[in-house]
């Protein structure tokens, strides 16, 4: 037996693969936007203190970011674009994203964890955005994903 090859035109693979591609492109762009000073506003008075102050601010005035946060977004974006190539990797990407962002959404609710140990801000509007990402990724990774089937190699039985 051999694994079925899921090409770009395979209808079964379209939802998970296109989710990985779209999520990858979006996170890559968000990661890049976080490096543009004009799109990042200074943290308001009373914002949690971080150990990593480099590029700390609020992207579009809403989402707290810093250099580490931006690098995580870039990594997630690159992984999504890479995962798009195959069904199994795109499904695993969606599942991993659901778990990772679900965990971050919950962590953002606890004052002691909302800065991921003072390294990366995950509070404010990031909480609902992380929860939304987790839900959408879970839909594509768990609910909609179909397991690849094994096919027999051509030849006598």
C-alpha positions as CSV (number, residue, x, y, z in Angstrom):
1,X,0.0,0.0,0.0
2,X,1.1,3.5,-0.6
3,X,-0.2,6.9,0.4
4,X,-2.4,8.7,-2.0
5,X,-0.8,11.8,-3.5
6,X,-2.9,14.9,-2.9
7,X,-2.2,17.4,-5.7
8,X,-3.3,21.0,-5.9
9,X,-6.4,20.0,-7.9
10,X,-7.7,17.4,-5.4
11,X,-11.1,18.6,-4.1
12,X,-10.7,16.7,-0.8
13,X,-7.7,18.7,0.1
14,X,-9.0,22.1,-0.8
15,X,-10.5,23.3,2.5
16,X,-7.5,22.5,4.8
17,X,-4.9,23.4,2.2
18,X,-6.5,26.7,1.4
19,X,-7.0,27.5,5.1
20,X,-3.2,26.9,5.6
21,X,-2.4,29.2,2.6
22,X,-4.7,32.0,3.6
23,X,-3.8,31.8,7.3
24,X,-0.1,31.7,6.3
25,X,-0.4,34.7,4.1
26,X,-2.4,36.7,6.7
27,X,0.0,35.9,9.5
28,X,3.0,36.7,7.3
29,X,1.5,40.1,6.5
30,X,0.6,40.8,10.1
31,X,4.1,39.9,11.2
32,X,5.5,42.3,8.6
33,X,3.0,45.0,9.5
34,X,4.2,44.8,13.1
35,X,7.6,46.1,12.1
36,X,6.2,49.3,10.5
37,X,6.5,52.0,13.1
38,X,3.6,54.1,11.6
39,X,1.2,51.2,12.2
40,X,2.3,50.7,15.8
41,X,1.0,53.0,18.5
42,X,2.8,53.5,21.9
43,X,1.4,51.4,24.7
44,X,-1.1,53.3,26.8
45,X,-0.4,54.2,30.4
46,X,-0.9,51.2,32.6
47,X,-0.1,48.7,29.9
48,X,1.7,45.6,31.2
49,X,5.4,45.9,31.4
50,X,7.5,43.5,29.3
51,X,11.1,42.4,29.5
52,X,11.4,42.7,25.7
53,X,10.6,46.4,24.9
54,X,11.8,46.3,21.4
55,X,9.0,47.5,19.1
56,X,6.5,47.2,21.9
57,X,3.2,48.9,20.9
58,X,-0.3,48.4,19.7
59,X,-0.6,47.4,16.0
60,X,-3.3,49.6,14.5
61,X,-3.8,50.9,18.0
62,X,-5.6,47.7,19.0
63,X,-3.3,44.6,19.2
64,X,-0.3,44.6,21.5
65,X,2.8,43.4,19.8
66,X,6.6,43.5,20.2
67,X,9.5,42.1,18.2
68,X,9.0,38.6,19.5
69,X,5.3,38.7,18.8
70,X,6.0,39.8,15.2
71,X,8.6,37.0,14.8
72,X,6.0,34.4,16.0
73,X,3.5,35.8,13.4
74,X,6.2,35.5,10.7
75,X,7.0,31.9,11.7
76,X,3.3,30.9,11.7
77,X,2.8,32.5,8.3
78,X,5.8,30.8,6.8
79,X,4.7,27.4,8.3
80,X,1.2,27.9,6.8
81,X,2.5,28.6,3.3
82,X,4.8,25.6,3.5
83,X,1.9,23.4,4.9
84,X,-0.2,24.3,1.9
85,X,1.8,22.0,-0.3
86,X,0.3,18.8,1.2
87,X,-3.0,17.8,2.7
88,X,-1.5,16.0,5.7
89,X,0.7,19.0,6.6
90,X,-2.1,21.5,6.1
91,X,-4.4,19.5,8.4
92,X,-1.7,19.2,11.0
93,X,-1.0,23.0,10.6
94,X,-4.7,23.8,11.3
95,X,-4.8,21.4,14.2
96,X,-1.6,22.8,15.7
97,X,-2.8,26.4,15.2
98,X,-6.1,25.5,16.9
99,X,-4.4,24.1,20.0
100,X,-1.7,26.8,20.1
101,X,-4.0,29.8,19.7
102,X,-6.6,28.2,22.0
103,X,-3.9,28.0,24.7
104,X,-2.9,31.6,24.1
105,X,-6.5,32.8,24.3
106,X,-6.9,31.1,27.7
107,X,-3.5,32.3,28.9
108,X,-4.4,35.9,27.9
109,X,-7.3,35.7,30.5
110,X,-4.9,35.2,33.4
111,X,-3.0,38.3,34.6
112,X,0.1,36.3,35.5
113,X,0.3,34.8,32.0
114,X,-1.0,37.6,29.7
115,X,2.5,38.6,28.8
116,X,3.8,35.0,28.4
117,X,6.3,35.5,31.2
118,X,7.0,39.1,30.3
119,X,8.2,38.2,26.8
120,X,5.2,38.5,24.4
121,X,2.0,40.5,25.0
122,X,-1.2,38.3,24.6
123,X,-3.8,40.5,26.2
124,X,-6.5,43.0,25.2
125,X,-7.8,42.5,21.7
126,X,-5.3,39.6,21.2
127,X,-7.5,37.4,23.4
128,X,-10.6,37.4,21.1
129,X,-8.4,37.3,18.0
130,X,-6.5,34.2,19.3
131,X,-9.8,32.6,20.2
132,X,-11.3,33.3,16.8
133,X,-8.2,31.9,15.1
134,X,-8.4,28.8,17.3
135,X,-12.0,28.2,16.4
136,X,-11.5,28.6,12.7
137,X,-8.4,26.5,12.7
138,X,-10.3,23.8,14.6
139,X,-13.0,23.8,12.0
140,X,-10.5,23.2,9.2
141,X,-8.2,20.9,11.2
142,X,-10.7,18.7,13.0
143,X,-14.2,19.2,11.8
144,X,-13.7,19.5,8.0
145,X,-10.5,17.5,7.6
146,X,-10.9,14.1,6.0
147,X,-8.3,11.5,6.7
148,X,-6.3,10.5,3.7
149,X,-7.2,7.0,2.5
150,X,-4.8,4.3,1.7
151,X,-4.9,3.0,-1.9
152,X,-3.6,-0.2,-3.2
153,X,-0.7,-0.2,-5.6
154,X,-1.7,-1.3,-9.1
155,X,-1.0,-4.9,-9.8
156,X,-2.2,-8.4,-9.1
157,X,-3.9,-9.0,-5.8
